[in-house]
Amino acid sequence: MAPVKRAISPTLNPAGLMATGGAVYAATAMILNAYHGHGVIDPPVIIAAVGAVAALLTRQVVTPVADPKDGNGNPLVPVPPPVVPPTGTVTVQPSVTTTQMPPLPPPTGNQL
């Protein structure tokens, strides 16, 4: 079975946005804790990091892009039949019904 390609960009899926936001929040909390002389690792940082990892895992495992299938392995979108080009010669003729709009009248006075 060929590996399924996945979209890595976090902007395409809420799980990706959650993973990015959680990682940014955890990093910001760690920097602020270090700046103020507190311990770098504390419960909010741990919770944010675990949430970011869980969202990233969801993003990587649950979101196939190239070949989406349902739980039974059936494709979600049926594959369309191949397009066969027409055989023979084709003659293209210009349209017979061509219309042209009349010219606009010249502006008069103040047009505001």
Long-range contacts (C-beta under 8 A, 24 or more apart in sequence): 4-64, 4-65, 4-66, 4-67, 5-64, 5-65, 5-66, 6-59, 6-60, 6-63, 6-64, 6-65, 6-66, 7-63, 7-65, 10-59, 13-59, 13-63, 15-55, 15-56, 15-58, 15-59, 15-62, 15-63, 16-55, 16-56, 16-59, 18-51, 18-52, 18-55, 19-52, 19-53, 19-55, 19-56, 19-59, 20-52, 21-52, 22-48, 22-49, 22-51, 22-52, 22-55, 23-48, 23-49, 23-52, 26-52
